[in-house]
Amino acid sequence: MTSQAIRDPLGDHLLTPQNSAFVFIDYQPEQFATVRSMDTDLLLQNAVSTVRTVKAFGLPVIHSTVNVSSGQTQPTVPELAELLEDDAPLDRTTVNSWEDIEFVQAVHATGRRKLILCALWTEVCMAFTALDALREGYEVYPVVDAIGGTSVEAHRAGLERVAQAGAQPISWVSLACELQRDWARGETVAAVVEIVLTDRLLQPA
């Protein structure tokens, strides 16, 4: 079997390593402690797998925290911070990241129009940022199983709100497969197999 020629990685309507950026907001202990929409251990595992995936494909990363500089909250949890050691967090005071000047400048600086979005909580920091990004003409892809809300209902409502505004929800596994797209692209096969299969899906339940 012969694959089609690789489509234009910038103009492709699907996510590619060349046309998308990763936005990661508020994965701090205080936020994790108040998530009620899913098991927080699984949430952390899914967030780790998501970050490992985007790093394997070399996507630009915007890493944001809230109120760390003021001492009101703790930094990004260690399991994620160590994966993002090359992406210094932009600390802010705003609930909505899009109302922080440095954050928006960092998004603009990537030159990418497709934003893969992870944020805690779903109904607040994810939704507000997504709605503003969509309003500015960005495409937004919330990673549904790597984000969490203060209740199942709140998580669902946050996703529905942004989807109605045009966001395109995805899962962390679909993200990895969409970026890989063809197993003939050998440079990232080993990483994807390790992240998705060896370390996660093939592990005993």
Backbone as ProteinMPNN parsed JSONL, in Angstrom:
{"seq_chain_A": "MTSQAIRDPLGDHLLTPQNSAFVFIDYQPEQFATVRSMDTDLLLQNAVSTVRTVKAFGLPVIHSTVNVSSGQTQPTVPELAELLEDDAPLDRTTVNSWEDIEFVQAVHATGRRKLILCALWTEVCMAFTALDALREGYEVYPVVDAIGGTSVEAHRAGLERVAQAGAQPISWVSLACELQRDWARGETVAAVVEIVLTDRLLQPA", "coords_chain_A": {"N_chain_A": [[0.838, -1.189, 0.0], [0.448, 2.266, -0.711], [1.075, 5.372, 0.693], [-0.636, 8.518, 0.394], [0.847, 11.533, -0.906], [2.382, 13.633, 1.507], [0.241, 15.972, 2.907], [-0.027, 19.568, 2.615], [1.578, 20.794, 5.348], [1.11, 23.16, 6.671], [-1.257, 24.235, 5.648], [-3.069, 22.208, 6.067], [-6.251, 21.001, 7.094], [-6.515, 19.441, 9.296], [-4.842, 18.833, 12.478], [-1.366, 19.446, 12.563], [2.181, 19.038, 13.215], [3.292, 21.379, 12.328], [1.352, 23.361, 12.128], [0.109, 23.963, 14.507], [-0.194, 24.951, 17.984], [0.507, 24.551, 21.495], [-1.349, 25.152, 24.356], [-1.222, 25.583, 27.767], [-2.617, 25.655, 30.834], [-2.652, 26.479, 34.206], [-2.095, 24.075, 35.753], [-1.859, 23.374, 38.56], [-1.348, 22.575, 42.067], [-3.549, 23.447, 43.675], [-5.645, 23.695, 41.864], [-5.903, 21.068, 40.859], [-6.746, 19.829, 43.228], [-9.372, 20.529, 43.474], [-10.801, 19.52, 41.388], [-13.581, 17.714, 40.25], [-14.727, 16.303, 38.24], [-13.535, 14.076, 37.168], [-11.398, 11.288, 38.024], [-8.575, 12.383, 39.742], [-5.993, 11.342, 39.614], [-6.016, 9.935, 37.195], [-6.551, 12.079, 35.521], [-4.154, 13.538, 35.81], [-2.354, 11.665, 34.709], [-3.294, 11.642, 32.054], [-2.824, 14.293, 31.335], [-0.037, 14.37, 31.515], [0.591, 12.537, 29.453], [-0.408, 13.982, 27.287], [1.234, 16.289, 27.291], [3.741, 15.075, 26.889], [3.303, 14.118, 24.324], [2.978, 16.482, 22.71], [5.469, 17.581, 23.077], [7.081, 15.64, 21.911], [6.527, 16.037, 19.248], [7.443, 18.556, 18.853], [5.951, 20.945, 19.157], [5.256, 24.458, 19.595], [4.971, 25.821, 22.889], [2.804, 27.362, 25.164], [2.905, 28.124, 28.388], [1.15, 28.615, 31.25], [0.569, 30.036, 34.48], [-1.222, 30.872, 37.52], [-1.159, 33.421, 39.919], [1.197, 32.602, 41.237], [3.522, 34.107, 41.604], [2.701, 35.93, 43.507], [2.549, 34.396, 45.72], [0.225, 33.175, 46.437], [-0.595, 30.796, 45.306], [0.677, 27.507, 44.424], [3.371, 26.43, 42.218], [3.194, 24.867, 38.905], [2.429, 21.394, 38.979], [4.93, 18.982, 39.941], [5.268, 16.674, 38.235], [4.456, 17.542, 35.756], [5.774, 19.959, 35.448], [8.444, 19.23, 35.144], [8.473, 18.177, 32.613], [8.088, 20.421, 31.187], [10.262, 22.042, 31.413], [11.72, 23.578, 29.653], [9.978, 25.504, 28.955], [9.216, 28.206, 30.249], [6.928, 29.228, 32.77], [4.341, 31.627, 32.249], [3.351, 33.807, 34.52], [0.325, 35.063, 35.925], [-2.363, 37.27, 36.948], [-4.952, 37.265, 36.157], [-8.12, 35.628, 35.815], [-9.051, 34.8, 33.345], [-6.936, 33.824, 30.923], [-6.607, 35.116, 28.477], [-6.901, 37.758, 28.992], [-4.521, 38.622, 29.876], [-1.695, 40.385, 29.008], [0.941, 39.506, 28.311], [0.54, 36.798, 27.943], [-1.218, 36.665, 25.702], [0.427, 37.874, 23.81], [2.412, 35.927, 23.652], [0.999, 33.791, 22.521], [0.321, 34.922, 20.028], [2.907, 35.19, 19.035], [3.68, 32.641, 18.304], [2.748, 32.241, 15.77], [0.928, 30.383, 14.952], [-2.333, 29.139, 14.125], [-3.98, 27.198, 15.089], [-4.936, 26.064, 18.151], [-4.139, 23.875, 20.603], [-5.643, 23.06, 23.522], [-5.3, 22.927, 26.987], [-6.546, 23.23, 30.211], [-7.18, 23.981, 33.644], [-9.82, 25.177, 35.52], [-12.247, 23.312, 33.515], [-14.651, 24.759, 32.964], [-14.003, 27.346, 33.479], [-11.117, 28.538, 33.327], [-10.357, 27.188, 30.979], [-12.649, 27.552, 29.329], [-13.076, 30.389, 29.196], [-10.697, 31.342, 28.037], [-10.713, 29.901, 25.625], [-13.044, 30.903, 24.376], [-12.387, 33.598, 23.932], [-10.145, 33.283, 22.258], [-11.313, 31.994, 20.06], [-12.96, 34.057, 19.227], [-11.091, 35.767, 18.209], [-10.443, 34.522, 15.903], [-8.957, 32.179, 16.033], [-8.515, 28.602, 15.8], [-9.662, 26.23, 18.073], [-8.835, 23.531, 20.156], [-9.879, 21.742, 22.615], [-8.544, 19.427, 24.927], [-10.25, 16.884, 25.898], [-10.092, 14.828, 27.87], [-7.943, 15.505, 29.355], [-8.439, 17.659, 30.824], [-10.327, 19.205, 33.491], [-13.243, 19.802, 35.523], [-15.123, 21.488, 38.153], [-17.249, 19.923, 38.729], [-19.01, 17.136, 37.289], [-21.093, 18.094, 35.749], [-20.353, 20.779, 35.406], [-17.981, 20.542, 33.942], [-18.983, 19.348, 31.596], [-20.74, 21.362, 30.749], [-18.93, 23.459, 30.271], [-17.455, 22.431, 28.1], [-19.517, 22.123, 26.224], [-20.266, 24.769, 25.902], [-18.011, 25.994, 24.666], [-17.82, 24.424, 22.401], [-20.165, 25.04, 21.049], [-19.487, 27.554, 20.303], [-17.637, 27.042, 18.417], [-15.339, 25.555, 18.957], [-13.304, 22.539, 18.793], [-13.523, 19.658, 20.272], [-11.157, 17.197, 21.394], [-9.48, 14.066, 22.154], [-6.702, 12.932, 24.22], [-5.469, 10.727, 23.039], [-6.449, 10.777, 20.402], [-5.302, 13.162, 19.622], [-2.525, 12.524, 19.593], [-2.498, 10.599, 17.542], [-3.467, 12.096, 15.401], [-1.483, 14.002, 15.012], [0.62, 12.296, 14.326], [-0.347, 10.698, 12.112], [0.632, 9.129, 9.852], [2.198, 6.094, 9.824], [4.468, 5.794, 8.399], [5.964, 8.007, 8.786], [8.638, 8.032, 10.178], [10.238, 9.264, 12.167], [8.93, 9.957, 14.52], [7.557, 7.736, 15.347], [8.435, 5.824, 17.314], [8.277, 7.298, 19.69], [5.524, 7.925, 19.831], [4.354, 5.358, 19.965], [5.42, 4.514, 22.405], [4.378, 6.47, 24.218], [1.553, 6.321, 23.849], [0.795, 3.571, 23.661], [2.693, 1.623, 24.963], [3.238, 2.82, 27.498], [0.688, 3.447, 28.404], [-2.027, 2.532, 27.16], [-1.65, -0.21, 26.831], [-1.069, -1.037, 29.323], [-1.887, -2.921, 32.274], [-5.23, -2.775, 33.468]], "CA_chain_A": [[0.0, 0.0, 0.0], [1.232, 3.494, -0.825], [0.434, 6.549, 1.272], [-0.675, 9.734, -0.404], [1.878, 12.514, -0.574], [2.046, 14.394, 2.713], [-0.465, 17.208, 2.592], [0.617, 20.799, 3.082], [1.467, 20.764, 6.807], [0.629, 24.452, 7.165], [-2.626, 24.463, 5.22], [-3.922, 21.061, 6.381], [-7.351, 21.327, 8.003], [-6.262, 18.693, 10.518], [-3.675, 19.272, 13.24], [-0.042, 18.961, 12.198], [3.208, 19.663, 14.05], [3.69, 22.663, 11.77], [0.296, 24.382, 12.102], [-0.576, 24.068, 15.789], [0.552, 25.289, 19.196], [-0.062, 23.959, 22.7], [-1.598, 26.122, 25.425], [-1.317, 24.773, 28.985], [-2.98, 26.681, 31.81], [-3.056, 26.291, 35.606], [-2.009, 22.707, 36.269], [-1.268, 23.642, 39.868], [-1.957, 21.707, 43.09], [-4.844, 23.934, 44.141], [-6.66, 23.386, 40.857], [-6.109, 19.622, 40.88], [-7.441, 19.433, 44.452], [-10.797, 20.887, 43.413], [-11.445, 18.872, 40.239], [-14.537, 16.686, 40.647], [-15.345, 15.713, 37.047], [-12.908, 12.79, 36.891], [-10.359, 10.918, 38.968], [-7.457, 13.304, 39.521], [-4.807, 10.586, 39.209], [-6.156, 9.706, 35.76], [-6.391, 13.39, 34.891], [-2.723, 13.837, 35.752], [-1.748, 10.77, 33.711], [-3.674, 12.099, 30.719], [-2.117, 15.546, 31.086], [1.362, 14.006, 31.248], [0.644, 11.951, 28.112], [-0.625, 15.066, 26.333], [2.453, 17.11, 27.218], [4.776, 14.268, 26.237], [2.985, 14.061, 22.892], [3.285, 17.735, 22.009], [6.92, 17.762, 23.103], [7.662, 14.715, 20.936], [6.349, 16.604, 17.912], [8.106, 19.856, 18.788], [5.041, 22.08, 19.07], [5.488, 25.563, 20.53], [4.181, 25.677, 24.1], [2.545, 28.502, 26.037], [2.69, 27.532, 29.713], [0.69, 29.717, 32.093], [0.137, 29.779, 35.856], [-1.927, 32.008, 38.105], [-0.904, 33.834, 41.303], [2.368, 31.987, 41.853], [4.442, 35.172, 42.008], [2.182, 36.576, 44.719], [2.605, 33.447, 46.817], [-1.111, 32.674, 46.773], [-0.731, 29.423, 44.83], [1.918, 26.804, 44.144], [3.665, 26.278, 40.785], [2.768, 23.662, 38.184], [2.805, 20.177, 39.708], [6.257, 18.544, 39.483], [5.227, 15.702, 37.14], [4.287, 18.292, 34.512], [6.796, 21.001, 35.383], [9.708, 18.687, 34.64], [8.326, 18.015, 31.169], [7.995, 21.76, 30.604], [11.376, 22.82, 31.944], [12.176, 24.517, 28.626], [8.871, 26.423, 28.671], [9.009, 28.923, 31.507], [5.534, 29.658, 32.902], [3.959, 33.033, 32.299], [2.446, 33.931, 35.655], [-0.634, 36.135, 35.726], [-3.367, 37.425, 38.004], [-6.295, 37.195, 35.577], [-8.772, 34.324, 35.694], [-9.035, 34.536, 31.911], [-5.575, 34.051, 30.417], [-6.622, 36.004, 27.322], [-6.864, 39.131, 29.484], [-3.142, 38.896, 30.272], [-1.014, 40.879, 27.814], [2.072, 38.652, 27.947], [-0.001, 35.522, 27.445], [-1.709, 36.849, 24.329], [1.602, 38.121, 22.971], [3.087, 34.642, 23.447], [0.202, 33.048, 21.551], [0.524, 35.551, 18.721], [4.291, 34.99, 18.592], [3.866, 31.304, 17.708], [2.354, 32.265, 14.365], [0.041, 29.252, 14.678], [-3.75, 29.489, 14.272], [-4.674, 26.086, 15.741], [-4.484, 26.012, 19.539], [-4.501, 22.713, 21.409], [-5.84, 23.749, 24.795], [-5.528, 22.244, 28.249], [-6.626, 24.184, 31.312], [-8.018, 23.692, 34.803], [-10.9, 24.232, 35.33], [-12.87, 23.323, 32.197], [-15.715, 25.753, 32.808], [-13.502, 28.691, 33.781], [-9.877, 28.919, 32.638], [-10.406, 26.686, 29.612], [-13.741, 28.136, 28.549], [-12.9, 31.819, 28.951], [-9.599, 31.488, 27.073], [-11.165, 29.378, 24.333], [-14.027, 31.81, 23.776], [-11.688, 34.775, 23.412], [-9.321, 32.864, 21.121], [-12.226, 31.793, 18.932], [-13.417, 35.379, 18.784], [-10.002, 36.362, 17.432], [-10.236, 33.759, 14.679], [-8.171, 30.961, 16.222], [-9.177, 27.32, 15.959], [-9.355, 25.769, 19.425], [-9.021, 22.098, 20.335], [-9.734, 21.333, 24.014], [-8.248, 18.006, 25.114], [-11.352, 16.677, 26.847], [-9.77, 13.939, 28.981], [-6.786, 16.05, 30.073], [-8.932, 18.832, 31.537], [-11.321, 18.814, 34.47], [-14.032, 20.867, 36.115], [-15.482, 21.364, 39.563], [-18.256, 18.863, 38.782], [-19.259, 16.543, 35.973], [-21.975, 19.012, 35.026], [-19.597, 21.976, 35.045], [-17.077, 20.139, 32.866], [-19.789, 19.162, 30.392], [-21.248, 22.669, 30.316], [-17.82, 24.212, 29.706], [-17.168, 21.9, 26.767], [-20.622, 22.454, 25.33], [-20.235, 26.213, 25.627], [-16.987, 26.332, 23.675], [-18.138, 23.723, 21.151], [-21.188, 25.831, 20.367], [-18.812, 28.728, 19.753], [-16.789, 26.614, 17.309], [-14.201, 24.73, 19.356], [-13.348, 21.153, 18.325], [-12.971, 18.805, 21.324], [-10.403, 16.002, 21.02], [-8.911, 13.337, 23.286], [-5.239, 12.926, 24.117], [-5.066, 9.691, 22.082], [-6.713, 11.26, 19.041], [-4.287, 14.181, 19.352], [-1.277, 11.859, 19.211], [-2.666, 9.952, 16.237], [-3.651, 13.124, 14.376], [-0.17, 14.586, 14.729], [1.433, 11.283, 13.655], [-1.098, 10.534, 10.869], [1.108, 8.078, 8.958], [3.295, 5.383, 10.49], [5.677, 5.909, 7.58], [6.74, 9.153, 9.286], [9.358, 7.234, 11.16], [10.992, 9.966, 13.203], [8.167, 10.071, 15.764], [6.817, 6.498, 15.614], [8.827, 5.203, 18.584], [7.755, 8.11, 20.789], [4.069, 7.773, 19.897], [4.073, 4.006, 20.451], [5.737, 4.486, 23.838], [3.457, 7.327, 24.969], [0.151, 5.904, 23.746], [0.579, 2.145, 23.87], [3.536, 0.963, 25.955], [3.109, 3.406, 28.829], [-0.681, 3.724, 28.82], [-3.152, 1.7, 26.766], [-1.335, -1.632, 26.996], [-0.842, -1.323, 30.734], [-3.041, -3.579, 32.912], [-6.214, -1.834, 34.041]], "C_chain_A": [[0.881, 1.25, 0.0], [0.448, 4.661, -0.24], [0.35, 7.649, 0.236], [0.518, 10.601, -0.035], [1.423, 13.285, 0.66], [1.391, 15.704, 2.317], [0.302, 18.408, 3.147], [0.478, 20.892, 4.596], [1.019, 22.082, 7.416], [-0.849, 24.658, 6.838], [-3.585, 23.338, 5.558], [-5.026, 21.471, 7.349], [-7.255, 20.542, 9.303], [-5.021, 19.235, 11.222], [-2.403, 18.644, 12.688], [0.98, 19.599, 13.142], [3.601, 21.061, 13.579], [2.613, 23.74, 11.855], [-0.382, 24.616, 13.448], [0.383, 24.417, 16.918], [-0.201, 24.723, 20.391], [-0.154, 25.009, 23.789], [-1.962, 25.346, 26.684], [-1.455, 25.699, 30.178], [-3.362, 26.087, 33.161], [-3.103, 24.846, 36.081], [-1.231, 22.729, 37.59], [-2.0, 22.827, 40.939], [-3.345, 22.149, 43.522], [-5.961, 23.607, 43.153], [-6.957, 21.886, 40.819], [-6.976, 19.204, 42.067], [-8.943, 19.673, 44.386], [-11.505, 20.329, 42.188], [-12.34, 17.745, 40.735], [-15.154, 15.958, 39.447], [-14.728, 14.392, 36.655], [-11.875, 12.509, 37.965], [-9.104, 11.745, 38.708], [-6.159, 12.579, 39.164], [-4.843, 10.305, 37.706], [-5.999, 11.012, 34.994], [-4.917, 13.751, 34.747], [-2.028, 12.955, 34.728], [-2.049, 11.252, 32.287], [-2.982, 13.399, 30.357], [-0.649, 15.284, 30.775], [1.495, 13.434, 29.84], [0.462, 13.015, 27.037], [0.631, 15.901, 26.17], [3.579, 16.343, 26.551], [4.559, 14.217, 24.729], [3.388, 15.34, 22.187], [4.783, 18.02, 22.028], [7.606, 16.856, 22.079], [7.58, 15.269, 19.522], [6.892, 18.03, 17.796], [7.181, 21.046, 18.656], [5.481, 23.213, 19.998], [4.503, 25.464, 21.688], [4.034, 27.025, 24.794], [2.096, 27.926, 27.365], [2.344, 28.67, 30.669], [0.28, 29.221, 33.475], [-0.555, 31.027, 36.376], [-1.517, 32.183, 39.564], [0.233, 33.098, 42.003], [3.303, 33.065, 42.384], [4.01, 35.851, 43.298], [2.247, 35.665, 45.93], [1.262, 32.855, 47.195], [-1.324, 31.232, 46.346], [0.647, 28.837, 44.558], [2.133, 26.672, 42.636], [3.045, 25.017, 40.205], [3.274, 22.412, 38.899], [4.076, 19.582, 39.102], [6.241, 17.605, 38.287], [5.105, 16.384, 35.779], [5.375, 19.351, 34.352], [8.098, 20.471, 34.806], [9.655, 18.444, 33.142], [8.359, 19.351, 30.443], [9.15, 22.649, 31.051], [11.931, 23.82, 30.931], [11.12, 25.567, 28.281], [8.491, 27.141, 29.959], [7.571, 29.42, 31.607], [5.393, 31.167, 32.896], [2.954, 33.166, 33.432], [1.575, 35.166, 35.49], [-1.535, 36.242, 36.94], [-4.778, 37.225, 37.468], [-6.833, 35.77, 35.578], [-8.754, 33.873, 34.241], [-7.65, 34.855, 31.369], [-5.538, 35.052, 29.278], [-6.677, 37.478, 27.719], [-5.499, 39.5, 30.061], [-2.331, 39.225, 29.024], [0.093, 39.937, 27.374], [1.606, 37.31, 27.397], [-0.434, 35.655, 25.99], [-0.549, 37.107, 23.374], [2.328, 36.815, 22.663], [2.322, 33.772, 22.444], [0.416, 33.614, 20.156], [1.908, 35.221, 18.157], [4.528, 33.611, 17.986], [3.585, 31.317, 16.215], [1.397, 31.15, 13.978], [-1.407, 29.678, 14.93], [-4.579, 28.369, 14.895], [-4.091, 25.923, 17.142], [-5.032, 24.762, 20.22], [-4.51, 23.188, 22.855], [-6.104, 22.783, 25.937], [-5.532, 23.285, 29.36], [-7.5, 23.617, 32.422], [-8.533, 25.029, 35.356], [-11.501, 24.368, 33.94], [-13.785, 24.517, 31.99], [-15.249, 27.182, 33.037], [-12.287, 28.997, 32.91], [-9.792, 28.369, 31.221], [-11.432, 27.458, 28.801], [-13.497, 29.598, 28.218], [-11.818, 32.057, 27.899], [-10.03, 31.033, 25.686], [-12.107, 30.348, 23.643], [-13.36, 33.052, 23.204], [-10.819, 34.428, 22.212], [-10.179, 32.648, 19.881], [-12.693, 33.12, 18.364], [-12.37, 36.086, 17.934], [-9.656, 35.541, 16.193], [-9.354, 32.546, 14.801], [-9.081, 29.735, 16.176], [-8.723, 26.747, 17.302], [-9.751, 24.311, 19.584], [-8.811, 21.733, 21.81], [-9.505, 19.827, 24.118], [-9.139, 17.509, 26.257], [-10.998, 15.8, 28.045], [-8.482, 14.33, 29.686], [-7.144, 17.373, 30.745], [-10.012, 18.37, 32.512], [-12.014, 20.021, 35.066], [-14.409, 20.572, 37.552], [-16.636, 20.394, 39.787], [-18.376, 18.28, 37.392], [-20.081, 17.499, 35.126], [-21.222, 20.251, 34.556], [-18.634, 21.696, 33.892], [-17.841, 20.02, 31.546], [-20.277, 20.512, 29.856], [-20.143, 23.516, 29.698], [-17.475, 23.759, 28.306], [-18.271, 22.247, 25.777], [-20.591, 23.927, 24.94], [-19.22, 26.54, 24.541], [-17.244, 25.627, 22.348], [-19.194, 24.488, 20.358], [-20.589, 27.086, 19.737], [-17.828, 28.362, 18.642], [-15.567, 25.802, 17.678], [-14.416, 23.287, 18.926], [-12.718, 20.237, 19.374], [-12.269, 17.568, 20.75], [-9.98, 15.286, 22.297], [-7.391, 13.322, 23.145], [-4.754, 11.863, 23.139], [-5.303, 10.164, 20.654], [-5.713, 12.35, 18.656], [-2.99, 13.533, 18.87], [-1.377, 11.249, 17.823], [-2.829, 10.972, 15.119], [-2.32, 13.774, 14.017], [0.725, 13.596, 13.991], [0.937, 11.036, 12.242], [-0.647, 9.375, 9.993], [2.304, 7.41, 9.629], [4.57, 5.366, 9.649], [6.525, 7.118, 7.983], [7.543, 8.674, 10.496], [9.982, 7.976, 12.312], [10.248, 10.072, 14.531], [7.425, 8.792, 16.144], [7.151, 5.934, 16.992], [8.252, 5.978, 19.766], [6.254, 7.932, 20.946], [3.691, 6.4, 20.431], [4.328, 3.923, 21.957], [4.703, 5.249, 24.648], [2.055, 6.743, 25.008], [-0.051, 4.449, 24.156], [1.37, 1.598, 25.049], [3.269, 1.489, 27.366], [1.674, 3.572, 29.307], [-1.666, 2.623, 28.42], [-2.901, 0.209, 26.913], [-1.007, -2.004, 28.433], [-2.081, -2.012, 31.336], [-3.954, -2.533, 33.55], [-6.107, -1.811, 35.55]], "O_chain_A": [[1.933, 1.277, 0.639], [-0.694, 4.911, -0.623], [1.16, 7.709, -0.689], [1.124, 10.423, 1.021], [0.235, 13.556, 0.835], [1.92, 16.454, 1.496], [1.156, 18.275, 4.023], [-0.637, 21.054, 5.093], [0.588, 22.113, 8.569], [-1.602, 25.191, 7.653], [-4.792, 23.482, 5.364], [-4.776, 22.199, 8.309], [-7.851, 20.933, 10.306], [-4.247, 19.996, 10.641], [-2.37, 17.452, 12.383], [0.676, 20.596, 13.798], [4.175, 21.838, 14.342], [2.916, 24.919, 11.674], [-1.343, 25.381, 13.53], [1.593, 24.209, 16.824], [-1.399, 24.45, 20.31], [0.83, 25.676, 24.11], [-2.897, 24.546, 26.675], [-0.53, 26.443, 30.504], [-4.289, 25.283, 33.249], [-4.059, 24.442, 36.744], [-0.13, 22.191, 37.712], [-3.148, 22.432, 40.737], [-4.227, 21.313, 43.715], [-7.08, 23.282, 43.551], [-8.117, 21.48, 40.754], [-7.837, 18.334, 41.936], [-9.702, 19.086, 45.157], [-12.679, 20.624, 41.964], [-11.916, 16.917, 41.542], [-16.011, 15.092, 39.623], [-15.327, 13.644, 35.882], [-11.517, 13.402, 38.733], [-8.621, 11.8, 37.577], [-5.31, 13.148, 38.478], [-3.824, 10.422, 37.025], [-5.379, 11.04, 33.931], [-4.483, 14.213, 33.692], [-1.198, 13.438, 33.958], [-1.169, 11.265, 31.427], [-2.592, 13.596, 29.206], [-0.082, 15.904, 29.875], [2.413, 13.805, 29.108], [1.107, 12.957, 25.991], [1.049, 16.192, 25.049], [4.303, 16.903, 25.728], [5.514, 14.266, 23.954], [4.072, 15.291, 21.165], [5.309, 18.633, 21.099], [8.59, 17.251, 21.454], [8.452, 15.007, 18.694], [6.798, 18.638, 16.729], [7.578, 22.068, 18.096], [6.021, 22.955, 21.074], [3.35, 25.076, 21.504], [5.015, 27.743, 24.988], [1.033, 27.312, 27.458], [3.146, 29.58, 30.874], [-0.28, 28.135, 33.621], [-0.489, 32.095, 35.767], [-1.524, 31.231, 40.345], [0.234, 32.983, 43.228], [3.82, 32.946, 43.495], [4.845, 36.294, 44.087], [2.024, 36.115, 47.053], [1.166, 32.111, 48.17], [-2.132, 30.518, 46.94], [1.643, 29.555, 44.473], [1.183, 26.789, 41.863], [2.451, 24.21, 40.92], [4.411, 22.377, 39.367], [4.282, 19.663, 37.892], [7.098, 17.711, 37.41], [5.592, 15.869, 34.772], [5.84, 19.606, 33.241], [8.783, 21.175, 34.063], [10.684, 18.499, 32.469], [8.622, 19.412, 29.242], [9.025, 23.874, 31.064], [12.55, 24.811, 31.321], [11.341, 26.417, 27.418], [7.566, 26.737, 30.665], [7.042, 29.974, 30.643], [6.214, 31.889, 33.461], [1.825, 32.688, 33.318], [2.026, 36.191, 34.979], [-1.479, 35.412, 37.847], [-5.71, 37.035, 38.25], [-6.084, 34.817, 35.365], [-8.477, 32.712, 33.943], [-7.234, 36.013, 31.354], [-4.55, 35.767, 29.118], [-6.517, 38.352, 26.868], [-5.339, 40.563, 30.662], [-2.287, 38.431, 28.084], [0.184, 39.598, 26.194], [2.222, 36.759, 26.484], [-0.054, 34.842, 25.148], [-0.549, 36.608, 22.249], [2.804, 36.615, 21.545], [2.931, 33.096, 21.615], [0.664, 32.867, 19.21], [2.062, 35.001, 16.956], [5.482, 33.429, 17.229], [4.124, 30.495, 15.474], [1.085, 30.987, 12.799], [-1.681, 30.474, 15.828], [-5.756, 28.568, 15.197], [-2.896, 25.674, 17.3], [-6.242, 24.616, 20.39], [-3.493, 23.665, 23.358], [-6.999, 21.94, 25.873], [-4.632, 24.121, 29.441], [-8.441, 22.866, 32.165], [-7.732, 25.922, 35.631], [-11.309, 25.378, 33.262], [-13.708, 25.203, 30.97], [-16.007, 28.127, 32.817], [-12.415, 29.643, 31.871], [-9.214, 29.013, 30.346], [-11.129, 27.96, 27.718], [-13.69, 30.01, 27.075], [-11.993, 32.865, 26.986], [-9.747, 31.7, 24.691], [-11.977, 30.589, 22.442], [-13.72, 33.51, 22.12], [-10.758, 35.194, 21.251], [-9.814, 33.07, 18.783], [-12.805, 33.277, 17.148], [-12.696, 36.89, 17.06], [-8.678, 35.838, 15.507], [-9.02, 31.927, 13.79], [-10.271, 29.823, 16.478], [-7.535, 26.777, 17.624], [-10.847, 23.903, 19.202], [-7.685, 21.443, 22.214], [-10.199, 19.044, 23.469], [-8.819, 17.692, 27.431], [-11.543, 16.001, 29.13], [-7.978, 13.58, 30.522], [-6.265, 18.115, 31.181], [-10.55, 17.271, 32.374], [-11.457, 21.118, 35.112], [-14.054, 19.527, 38.098], [-16.962, 20.08, 40.932], [-17.895, 18.868, 36.423], [-19.809, 17.692, 33.942], [-21.428, 20.719, 33.436], [-18.491, 22.511, 32.98], [-17.402, 20.526, 30.513], [-20.229, 20.764, 28.652], [-20.377, 24.215, 28.713], [-17.231, 24.58, 27.422], [-17.999, 22.619, 24.636], [-20.858, 24.283, 23.792], [-19.525, 27.277, 23.603], [-16.926, 26.164, 21.287], [-19.117, 24.569, 19.132], [-21.118, 27.614, 18.758], [-17.253, 29.24, 17.999], [-14.818, 25.393, 16.79], [-15.549, 22.852, 18.719], [-11.501, 20.052, 19.372], [-12.716, 16.977, 19.767], [-10.106, 15.833, 23.393], [-6.854, 13.656, 22.089], [-3.738, 12.061, 22.473], [-4.449, 9.973, 19.789], [-5.321, 12.449, 17.494], [-2.423, 13.946, 17.858], [-0.452, 11.366, 17.019], [-2.375, 10.735, 14.0], [-2.061, 14.062, 12.849], [1.505, 13.994, 13.126], [1.7, 11.149, 11.282], [-1.498, 8.688, 9.43], [3.292, 8.065, 9.961], [5.63, 4.968, 10.133], [7.677, 7.235, 7.564], [7.174, 8.886, 11.651], [10.238, 7.373, 13.355], [10.88, 10.26, 15.57], [6.733, 8.764, 17.162], [6.247, 5.601, 17.758], [7.791, 5.377, 20.736], [5.758, 7.803, 22.066], [2.795, 6.291, 21.268], [3.54, 3.328, 22.692], [4.202, 4.743, 25.652], [1.434, 6.676, 26.069], [-0.969, 4.136, 24.915], [0.781, 1.155, 26.035], [3.097, 0.715, 28.307], [1.449, 3.813, 30.493], [-2.096, 1.853, 29.279], [-3.844, -0.56, 27.101], [-0.7, -3.16, 28.725], [-3.205, -1.708, 30.937], [-3.488, -1.535, 34.1], [-6.849, -1.083, 36.21]]}, "name": "protein", "num_of_chains": 1, "seq": "MTSQAIRDPLGDHLLTPQNSAFVFIDYQPEQFATVRSMDTDLLLQNAVSTVRTVKAFGLPVIHSTVNVSSGQTQPTVPELAELLEDDAPLDRTTVNSWEDIEFVQAVHATGRRKLILCALWTEVCMAFTALDALREGYEVYPVVDAIGGTSVEAHRAGLERVAQAGAQPISWVSLACELQRDWARGETVAAVVEIVLTDRLLQPA"}
